[in-house]
Amino acid sequence: MKQSFCDTHILAFLKEWHGSAKPLDFSLSTYFRLHKSLGAHDRRTIGEAVYALVRWKSLFDHIDPPCSYSKRLHLLSLRPLFEYCQDLSIPEFARLAFSPFLFQKFVDAYGLEKTRSIAAVLHSTAPIALRTNLLKTTREELFKSLASQFPVYMGRTTESIVLSKREPLFALPEFRQGLFEVQDEGSQMIANLIEAAPGQRVLDYCSGSGGKTLAIAPKMKGKGELYLHDIRPHSLKEAVLRLRRAGVQNAQILPPAHPTLKKLQRKMDWVLADVPCSGTGTLRRNPDMKWKIDAPMIERLVEEQRAIVKEAIGYVKSGGRLVYSTCSVLPEENEAQVAYFCKEFGLILEKDPLTLLPQMNGPDGFFGAVFKIPS
């Protein structure tokens, strides 16, 4: 049977990506940039099929054990996925598109019914949320400008605007002018745990490309000091571009071994430790991660998170605050870590942690805890 135009690209991408360590979303974006002739409809068709085949890997493993992407693509076209999921001879973990390990983790943490609800959310399309850059505009002004171009609605945070469907955002003049950033509402809520005031010092200790720093900056109104530290040079390079576009002028980039780091010991009013994690709260965006999560990975992450927090504490001044955050929904990385930090490091939990499970048409899963450093 002759392949369609989109099927040819779907299989070409999967052949190229299979076995790669690069994230699915990044790899697919790169593929589209290299194939500029693909129109919006083609990209959407290709993207939906690729995500379905990757997201439902465990289901197809039972339907088609030989693991042929070509055959699986054909099976995808024959029947809706929910019909395959009605086959009770298939184990439930596969019908929920989990690995056996991850399925049991969710059941242990949330029970079977809640696991089913979470799985349904993880099978849905993640919403596209924007965070208004309050250094340059107001949410009302940005909303009016965007609403004149495509459907949007006000989000859950005071800065968020949500798109009704995917749009070519990065070509907009509003983006080039730094009036907004794309940022999940859950991530915005984590950033809002840092109640920084003008004149204070804030360190984003695992900053990545600076998404949460950009959300913190408007609260400081250009006064005080913002520092971004990460061990990934490419992320810090991207942060420089984003800070410039957003008009943040009181921020400094601190790569590993930067001499300023030693001078900041015990000087920070706020330190954010947005640590590496399993990403189980964001699996609808990164379904490929489901198949990489296992017991050794969780054990390694737990130890890494503890080591990072131990380092980060050293930058907080007496009476200052440390914010610990993950995009995980697993207790080992969240509530259990809070108990560990309080017992082993003497931290004081200031209020109930922010706990977000992935929501249909809403935020991804996140966890955030605010600690006070004893005086």
Buried (B, 14 or more C-beta within 10 A) or exposed (E): EEEEEBBEBBBEBBEEBEEEEEBBBEBBEBBBEEBEEBEEEBBBBBBBBBBBBBBBBBBBBBBBEEEEBEEBBBBBEEEEBEEBBEEEEBBBBBBBBBBEBBBEBBBEBBEEEEBBBBBEBBBEBBBBBBBBBBBBBEBEEBBEBBEEEBEBEEBBBEBBBBBEEBBEBEEBEBBEBBBBBBBBBBBBBBBBBBEBEEEBBBBBBBBBBBBBBBBBBBBBEEEBBBBBBBEBEEBBEBBBEBBEBBBBEBBBBBBEEBEEBEEBEEBBBBBBBBBBBBBBBBBBBBBBBBBEBEEEEBEEBBEEBBEBBEEBBEBBBEEBBBBBBBBBBBBBBBBEBBEBBBEEBEBEBBEEBBBBBBBEEBBBBBBBBBBBBEE
